[in-house]
Amino acid sequence: MNADNQQERLQITEEFKWFLAGIIEGEGSICISIKDSPTAKFGYYIDPEFFIYQHKLARELLDQAKFFFGTGNIVPKPGNEDVLVYKVTSRRSIIEKVIPFFEKYMRYGSQLKRRNFEIFREITFALENHAHATAEGTVRLVELAYATNHAGKQRKRPKEEVIRRILRDYTPNSPI
């Protein structure tokens, strides 16, 4: 069955939402990316992102997730073309669709995952409220983002290096 026919038949039931929550618990992730950017005011973009990973043979699960959320893209995982990634990187979509889903259906995971979600939500809404417009706000968001990494994959750059770059040439109470 192709993706279009499958989506026509897919009924968004309460059971499906709990099923999707299980897929996300096992194969999904949320993260706050800190991306090096010479055009960003303080040298970095801070971006919330949501992912679900599946082997290419199980693409229909990613198609169902994309259909359900009504946003995002499915792409090959860099470095492993046999794995596909459904990703949502639009902050608006994350606020309107992903966060409410997590709040309702992702209640039964570990304390660590719950804490990481709370930080993810806090950073996402802080970005929406332009907390990153000041060096102090950007540093606070970076510190929160790094707080989600104590038990997982390490980031490319040490937190201190990122903060030092944000604060370079910055003097409090002076125009930036």
GROMACS elastic network, one bead per residue, 0.5 to 0.9 nm:
[ bonds ]
;  ai    aj funct       b0    kb
    1     4     6  0.82758   500
    1     5     6  0.63373   500
    1     6     6  0.62694   500
    2     5     6  0.55745   500
    2     6     6  0.61622   500
    2     7     6  0.86699   500
    2    60     6  0.84417   500
    3     6     6  0.50123   500
    3     7     6  0.60232   500
    3     8     6  0.85641   500
    3    59     6  0.89429   500
    3    60     6  0.66815   500
    3    63     6  0.65771   500
    3    64     6  0.82461   500
    4     7     6  0.52074   500
    4     8     6  0.62659   500
    4     9     6  0.88086   500
    5     8     6  0.50790   500
    5     9     6  0.64080   500
    5    10     6  0.86354   500
    6     9     6  0.51865   500
    6    10     6  0.60090   500
    6    60     6  0.81125   500
    6    63     6  0.87798   500
    6    64     6  0.81296   500
    7    11     6  0.81260   500
    7    63     6  0.79116   500
    7    64     6  0.67756   500
    7    67     6  0.68396   500
    8    11     6  0.80644   500
   10    13     6  0.88165   500
   10    16     6  0.89253   500
   10    64     6  0.76922   500
   10    67     6  0.88985   500
   11    16     6  0.76970   500
   12    15     6  0.80648   500
   12    16     6  0.59562   500
   12    17     6  0.70697   500
   12    68     6  0.72778   500
   13    16     6  0.50781   500
   13    17     6  0.64860   500
   13    18     6  0.88521   500
   14    17     6  0.51428   500
   14    18     6  0.64507   500
   14    19     6  0.86426   500
   15    18     6  0.52008   500
   15    19     6  0.61215   500
   15    20     6  0.86141   500
   16    20     6  0.60650   500
   16    21     6  0.85157   500
   17    20     6  0.50353   500
   17    21     6  0.61833   500
   17    22     6  0.87274   500
   17    68     6  0.87599   500
   17   101     6  0.85692   500
   17   105     6  0.73542   500
   18    22     6  0.63594   500
   18    23     6  0.87869   500
   18   105     6  0.64574   500
   18   106     6  0.86369   500
   19    22     6  0.51221   500
   19    23     6  0.64403   500
   19    24     6  0.87450   500
   20    24     6  0.61564   500
   20    25     6  0.85199   500
   20    61     6  0.85876   500
   20    64     6  0.86963   500
   20    65     6  0.71897   500
   20   105     6  0.88119   500
   21    24     6  0.50489   500
   21    25     6  0.60449   500
   21    26     6  0.86901   500
   21   101     6  0.84337   500
   21   102     6  0.79988   500
   21   105     6  0.59734   500
   21   106     6  0.60803   500
   22    26     6  0.63271   500
   22    27     6  0.84138   500
   22   106     6  0.83353   500
   23    26     6  0.53320   500
   23    27     6  0.56944   500
   23    28     6  0.69407   500
   23    52     6  0.79500   500
   23    61     6  0.84237   500
   24    27     6  0.51451   500
   24    29     6  0.71117   500
   24    51     6  0.83687   500
   24    52     6  0.62996   500
   24    53     6  0.87301   500
   24   106     6  0.84553   500
   25    28     6  0.58659   500
   25    29     6  0.78716   500
   25   106     6  0.75238   500
   25   109     6  0.71825   500
   26    29     6  0.87235   500
   26    52     6  0.88912   500
   27    51     6  0.82786   500
   27    52     6  0.55173   500
   27    53     6  0.54436   500
   27    54     6  0.71398   500
   28    50     6  0.74912   500
   28    51     6  0.53801   500
   28    53     6  0.62340   500
   29    49     6  0.82878   500
   29    50     6  0.58721   500
   29    51     6  0.52185   500
   29    52     6  0.64383   500
   29    53     6  0.85909   500
   30    48     6  0.73629   500
   30    49     6  0.56800   500
   30    51     6  0.63195   500
   30    52     6  0.89644   500
   30   116     6  0.82896   500
   30   117     6  0.73925   500
   30   120     6  0.73363   500
   31    47     6  0.81936   500
   31    48     6  0.58281   500
   31    49     6  0.53653   500
   31    50     6  0.65832   500
   31    51     6  0.85043   500
   31   116     6  0.84233   500
   31   117     6  0.86717   500
   31   120     6  0.68128   500
   31   145     6  0.80470   500
   31   148     6  0.82729   500
   32    46     6  0.66116   500
   32    47     6  0.54411   500
   32    49     6  0.61576   500
   32    50     6  0.89342   500
   32   120     6  0.66613   500
   32   123     6  0.79706   500
   32   124     6  0.84868   500
   32   142     6  0.88956   500
   32   145     6  0.59054   500
   32   146     6  0.86729   500
   32   148     6  0.87061   500
   33    45     6  0.77701   500
   33    46     6  0.56852   500
   33    47     6  0.50579   500
   33    48     6  0.62236   500
   33    49     6  0.71109   500
   33   145     6  0.79828   500
   34    44     6  0.61877   500
   34    45     6  0.56973   500
   34    47     6  0.65165   500
   34    48     6  0.89799   500
   34   142     6  0.76268   500
   34   145     6  0.82567   500
   34   155     6  0.89132   500
   34   162     6  0.88791   500
   35    43     6  0.84428   500
   35    44     6  0.52637   500
   35    45     6  0.50402   500
   35    46     6  0.64363   500
   35    47     6  0.77723   500
   36    40     6  0.82802   500
   36    43     6  0.61126   500
   36    45     6  0.65738   500
   37    40     6  0.54361   500
   37    41     6  0.87258   500
   37    42     6  0.84969   500
   37    43     6  0.51644   500
   37    45     6  0.64398   500
   38    41     6  0.80630   500
   38    42     6  0.83163   500
   38    43     6  0.53228   500
   38    44     6  0.74023   500
   39    42     6  0.83653   500
   39    43     6  0.67259   500
   39    44     6  0.82084   500
   40    44     6  0.55625   500
   40    45     6  0.62303   500
   41    44     6  0.74650   500
   41    45     6  0.86488   500
   41   133     6  0.79514   500
   41   134     6  0.88712   500
   41   135     6  0.88421   500
   41   166     6  0.86267   500
   42    45     6  0.82442   500
   42   132     6  0.88185   500
   42   133     6  0.88676   500
   42   134     6  0.85244   500
   42   135     6  0.69271   500
   42   138     6  0.78134   500
   42   165     6  0.73559   500
   42   167     6  0.76574   500
   42   168     6  0.86256   500
   43   162     6  0.86372   500
   43   165     6  0.69818   500
   43   166     6  0.63525   500
   44   138     6  0.89737   500
   44   162     6  0.82493   500
   44   165     6  0.89292   500
   44   166     6  0.78245   500
   46   123     6  0.88871   500
   46   127     6  0.81025   500
   46   132     6  0.82627   500
   46   138     6  0.83595   500
   46   141     6  0.79609   500
   46   142     6  0.78075   500
   46   145     6  0.88700   500
   47    89     6  0.74757   500
   47    90     6  0.87628   500
   47    91     6  0.76855   500
   47   123     6  0.89208   500
   47   124     6  0.78795   500
   47   127     6  0.84829   500
   48    88     6  0.87997   500
   48    89     6  0.65646   500
   48    90     6  0.81109   500
   48    91     6  0.66846   500
   48    94     6  0.78034   500
   48   120     6  0.70045   500
   48   121     6  0.87237   500
   48   123     6  0.77715   500
   48   124     6  0.61959   500
   49    87     6  0.71381   500
   49    88     6  0.59271   500
   49    90     6  0.77390   500
   49    91     6  0.79563   500
   49    94     6  0.77235   500
   50    86     6  0.81472   500
   50    87     6  0.55932   500
   50    88     6  0.51549   500
   50    89     6  0.65595   500
   50    94     6  0.76515   500
   50    98     6  0.77851   500
   51    85     6  0.63806   500
   51    86     6  0.54913   500
   51    88     6  0.65665   500
   51    89     6  0.87457   500
   52    62     6  0.71984   500
   52    65     6  0.85236   500
   52    84     6  0.83326   500
   52    85     6  0.56709   500
   52    86     6  0.51251   500
   52    87     6  0.66513   500
   53    62     6  0.78352   500
   53    77     6  0.82687   500
   53    83     6  0.67070   500
   53    84     6  0.57990   500
   53    86     6  0.64844   500
   53    87     6  0.87956   500
   54    57     6  0.78721   500
   54    58     6  0.60633   500
   54    59     6  0.66002   500
   54    61     6  0.77132   500
   54    62     6  0.72360   500
   54    82     6  0.86406   500
   54    83     6  0.56094   500
   54    84     6  0.54216   500
   54    85     6  0.66054   500
   54    86     6  0.83963   500
   55    58     6  0.55662   500
   55    59     6  0.69028   500
   55    81     6  0.89748   500
   55    82     6  0.58027   500
   55    84     6  0.59306   500
   55    85     6  0.87611   500
   56    59     6  0.51902   500
   56    60     6  0.88339   500
   56    76     6  0.82962   500
   56    81     6  0.81837   500
   56    82     6  0.55007   500
   56    83     6  0.53972   500
   56    84     6  0.55660   500
   57    60     6  0.81115   500
   57    82     6  0.82911   500
   57    83     6  0.86858   500
   58    61     6  0.59877   500
   58    62     6  0.75989   500
   58    84     6  0.88321   500
   59    62     6  0.52364   500
   59    63     6  0.62750   500
   59    64     6  0.86992   500
   59    74     6  0.87990   500
   59    84     6  0.71890   500
   60    64     6  0.60730   500
   60    65     6  0.85755   500
   61    64     6  0.51015   500
   61    65     6  0.63060   500
   61    66     6  0.86890   500
   62    66     6  0.61179   500
   62    67     6  0.84765   500
   62    74     6  0.71940   500
   62    84     6  0.81635   500
   62    85     6  0.76632   500
   62    86     6  0.58806   500
   63    66     6  0.50800   500
   63    67     6  0.60540   500
   63    68     6  0.85194   500
   63    74     6  0.78844   500
   63    86     6  0.81823   500
   64    67     6  0.50105   500
   64    68     6  0.60351   500
   64    69     6  0.86132   500
   65    68     6  0.50429   500
   65    69     6  0.61097   500
   65    70     6  0.81756   500
   65    86     6  0.78356   500
   66    69     6  0.53092   500
   66    70     6  0.56039   500
   66    71     6  0.59382   500
   66    72     6  0.62870   500
   66    73     6  0.72933   500
   66    74     6  0.80247   500
   66    86     6  0.72110   500
   66    87     6  0.86848   500
   66    88     6  0.89612   500
   67    70     6  0.50363   500
   67    71     6  0.74555   500
   68    71     6  0.82948   500
   69    72     6  0.78255   500
   69    93     6  0.83776   500
   69    97     6  0.63464   500
   69    98     6  0.75005   500
   70    93     6  0.87991   500
   70    97     6  0.85928   500
   71    87     6  0.87651   500
   71    88     6  0.68045   500
   71    90     6  0.84774   500
   71    93     6  0.69486   500
   71    97     6  0.88057   500
   72    86     6  0.67983   500
   72    87     6  0.54343   500
   72    89     6  0.70497   500
   72    90     6  0.77252   500
   72    93     6  0.83431   500
   73    85     6  0.79468   500
   73    86     6  0.55697   500
   73    87     6  0.54676   500
   73    88     6  0.67296   500
   73    89     6  0.89129   500
   74    84     6  0.65559   500
   74    85     6  0.53961   500
   74    87     6  0.63561   500
   75    78     6  0.86678   500
   75    81     6  0.89900   500
   75    83     6  0.86934   500
   75    84     6  0.55764   500
   75    85     6  0.53336   500
   75    86     6  0.66016   500
   75    87     6  0.79394   500
   76    79     6  0.85347   500
   76    80     6  0.72234   500
   76    81     6  0.52289   500
   76    82     6  0.72053   500
   76    83     6  0.59670   500
   76    85     6  0.59859   500
   76    86     6  0.88661   500
   77    80     6  0.53949   500
   77    81     6  0.57403   500
   77    82     6  0.76464   500
   77    83     6  0.55223   500
   77    84     6  0.53841   500
   77    85     6  0.57928   500
   78    81     6  0.66850   500
   78    83     6  0.86813   500
   80    83     6  0.58174   500
   80    84     6  0.84152   500
   81    84     6  0.70997   500
   88    91     6  0.82603   500
   88    93     6  0.72623   500
   88    94     6  0.69713   500
   88    98     6  0.84577   500
   89    92     6  0.87390   500
   89    93     6  0.76974   500
   89    94     6  0.72429   500
   90    93     6  0.52433   500
   90    94     6  0.62043   500
   90    95     6  0.86651   500
   91    95     6  0.61174   500
   91    96     6  0.85511   500
   91   124     6  0.71447   500
   91   127     6  0.87640   500
   91   128     6  0.79433   500
   92    95     6  0.51503   500
   92    96     6  0.60509   500
   92    97     6  0.82601   500
   92   128     6  0.86213   500
   93    96     6  0.50922   500
   93    97     6  0.54476   500
   93    98     6  0.67661   500
   93    99     6  0.87938   500
   94    97     6  0.54689   500
   94    99     6  0.59005   500
   94   100     6  0.85695   500
   94   124     6  0.81748   500
   95    98     6  0.62885   500
   95    99     6  0.55246   500
   95   100     6  0.73725   500
   95   121     6  0.82467   500
   95   124     6  0.74305   500
   95   125     6  0.77006   500
   96    99     6  0.67933   500
   96   100     6  0.67491   500
   96   101     6  0.89832   500
   97   100     6  0.57225   500
   97   101     6  0.62558   500
   97   102     6  0.88010   500
   98   101     6  0.51734   500
   98   102     6  0.61926   500
   98   103     6  0.86487   500
   99   102     6  0.50804   500
   99   103     6  0.61006   500
   99   104     6  0.87025   500
   99   117     6  0.86723   500
   99   121     6  0.69434   500
  100   103     6  0.50430   500
  100   104     6  0.62995   500
  100   105     6  0.85134   500
  101   104     6  0.53351   500
  101   105     6  0.57890   500
  101   106     6  0.73284   500
  102   105     6  0.53461   500
  102   107     6  0.73415   500
  102   117     6  0.81486   500
  103   106     6  0.61441   500
  103   107     6  0.67534   500
  103   117     6  0.89904   500
  104   107     6  0.66833   500
  105   108     6  0.80238   500
  106   109     6  0.65368   500
  106   114     6  0.82804   500
  107   110     6  0.88183   500
  107   114     6  0.75604   500
  108   111     6  0.87622   500
  108   114     6  0.84802   500
  109   112     6  0.81689   500
  109   113     6  0.62786   500
  109   114     6  0.66110   500
  110   113     6  0.52760   500
  110   114     6  0.62535   500
  110   115     6  0.86515   500
  111   115     6  0.60582   500
  111   116     6  0.85253   500
  112   115     6  0.51295   500
  112   116     6  0.61557   500
  112   117     6  0.86040   500
  112   148     6  0.86071   500
  112   151     6  0.85447   500
  113   116     6  0.50266   500
  113   117     6  0.61381   500
  113   118     6  0.86651   500
  113   148     6  0.89607   500
  114   117     6  0.50763   500
  114   118     6  0.62904   500
  114   119     6  0.87772   500
  115   118     6  0.50533   500
  115   119     6  0.63426   500
  115   120     6  0.85798   500
  115   148     6  0.80193   500
  116   119     6  0.51335   500
  116   120     6  0.60850   500
  116   121     6  0.86133   500
  116   145     6  0.88702   500
  116   147     6  0.81849   500
  116   148     6  0.54599   500
  116   149     6  0.87492   500
  117   121     6  0.60473   500
  117   122     6  0.84644   500
  117   148     6  0.88779   500
  118   121     6  0.51274   500
  118   122     6  0.60865   500
  118   123     6  0.86126   500
  119   123     6  0.60834   500
  119   124     6  0.84546   500
  119   144     6  0.65886   500
  119   145     6  0.72587   500
  119   147     6  0.82273   500
  119   148     6  0.73896   500
  120   123     6  0.52991   500
  120   124     6  0.60766   500
  120   125     6  0.86919   500
  120   144     6  0.85422   500
  120   145     6  0.75955   500
  120   148     6  0.84963   500
  121   124     6  0.51013   500
  121   125     6  0.62155   500
  121   126     6  0.84524   500
  122   125     6  0.54304   500
  122   126     6  0.60434   500
  122   127     6  0.86319   500
  122   141     6  0.89670   500
  122   144     6  0.87833   500
  123   127     6  0.60707   500
  123   128     6  0.85438   500
  123   131     6  0.87953   500
  123   141     6  0.62016   500
  123   144     6  0.74448   500
  123   145     6  0.76709   500
  124   127     6  0.52293   500
  124   128     6  0.63369   500
  124   129     6  0.87972   500
  125   129     6  0.62519   500
  125   130     6  0.86829   500
  125   131     6  0.88477   500
  126   130     6  0.62901   500
  126   131     6  0.52671   500
  126   132     6  0.76865   500
  126   137     6  0.87790   500
  126   141     6  0.80213   500
  127   131     6  0.54765   500
  127   132     6  0.61192   500
  127   133     6  0.87471   500
  127   141     6  0.84641   500
  128   131     6  0.76458   500
  129   132     6  0.83974   500
  130   133     6  0.54945   500
  130   134     6  0.84501   500
  130   137     6  0.84992   500
  131   134     6  0.67186   500
  131   136     6  0.85241   500
  131   138     6  0.67023   500
  131   140     6  0.87126   500
  131   141     6  0.79660   500
  132   135     6  0.70154   500
  132   136     6  0.79458   500
  132   137     6  0.50088   500
  132   139     6  0.81428   500
  132   140     6  0.86035   500
  132   141     6  0.73839   500
  133   136     6  0.86176   500
  133   137     6  0.67730   500
  133   138     6  0.70619   500
  134   137     6  0.51436   500
  134   138     6  0.61477   500
  134   139     6  0.85826   500
  134   176     6  0.86162   500
  135   138     6  0.50704   500
  135   139     6  0.60866   500
  135   140     6  0.85649   500
  135   166     6  0.64201   500
  135   167     6  0.64668   500
  135   170     6  0.76192   500
  135   172     6  0.87981   500
  135   176     6  0.88196   500
  136   139     6  0.51696   500
  136   140     6  0.62034   500
  136   141     6  0.87407   500
  136   166     6  0.89286   500
  136   167     6  0.84005   500
  136   172     6  0.88178   500
  137   140     6  0.50786   500
  137   141     6  0.62991   500
  137   142     6  0.86865   500
  138   141     6  0.51393   500
  138   142     6  0.62061   500
  138   143     6  0.86379   500
  138   163     6  0.86376   500
  138   166     6  0.76058   500
  139   142     6  0.50371   500
  139   143     6  0.61424   500
  139   144     6  0.86230   500
  139   162     6  0.85064   500
  139   163     6  0.60373   500
  139   166     6  0.71047   500
  139   167     6  0.81854   500
  140   143     6  0.51254   500
  140   144     6  0.62581   500
  140   145     6  0.86521   500
  141   144     6  0.50662   500
  141   145     6  0.61008   500
  141   146     6  0.86122   500
  142   145     6  0.50131   500
  142   146     6  0.61419   500
  142   147     6  0.85668   500
  142   159     6  0.75092   500
  142   162     6  0.79399   500
  142   163     6  0.75525   500
  143   146     6  0.52131   500
  143   147     6  0.62598   500
  143   159     6  0.73735   500
  143   163     6  0.85140   500
  144   147     6  0.50358   500
  144   148     6  0.70799   500
  145   148     6  0.56761   500
  145   149     6  0.75783   500
  146   149     6  0.54490   500
  146   150     6  0.76158   500
  146   154     6  0.89705   500
  146   155     6  0.80881   500
  146   159     6  0.68642   500
  147   150     6  0.62341   500
  148   151     6  0.76234   500
  148   152     6  0.78770   500
  149   152     6  0.51279   500
  149   153     6  0.63825   500
  149   154     6  0.63061   500
  149   155     6  0.77087   500
  150   153     6  0.82322   500
  150   154     6  0.80344   500
  151   154     6  0.86238   500
  154   157     6  0.84682   500
  154   158     6  0.87136   500
  155   158     6  0.69093   500
  155   159     6  0.83853   500
  157   160     6  0.83147   500
  157   161     6  0.65954   500
  157   162     6  0.68811   500
  158   161     6  0.54064   500
  158   162     6  0.66891   500
  158   163     6  0.89309   500
  159   162     6  0.51905   500
  159   163     6  0.62017   500
  159   164     6  0.85367   500
  160   163     6  0.51202   500
  160   164     6  0.59574   500
  160   165     6  0.85787   500
  161   164     6  0.51269   500
  161   165     6  0.62990   500
  161   166     6  0.87293   500
  162   165     6  0.52500   500
  162   166     6  0.62919   500
  162   167     6  0.87469   500
  163   166     6  0.50057   500
  163   167     6  0.61430   500
  163   168     6  0.85293   500
  164   167     6  0.52205   500
  164   168     6  0.60107   500
  165   168     6  0.51817   500
  165   169     6  0.87603   500
  166   169     6  0.85699   500
  166   170     6  0.79535   500
  167   170     6  0.50833   500
  167   171     6  0.80002   500
  168   171     6  0.85654   500
  169   176     6  0.84771   500
  170   174     6  0.79268   500
  170   175     6  0.87161   500
  170   176     6  0.68245   500
  171   174     6  0.58214   500
  171   175     6  0.82048   500
  171   176     6  0.80321   500
  172   175     6  0.83085   500
  172   176     6  0.89886   500
  173   176     6  0.89828   500
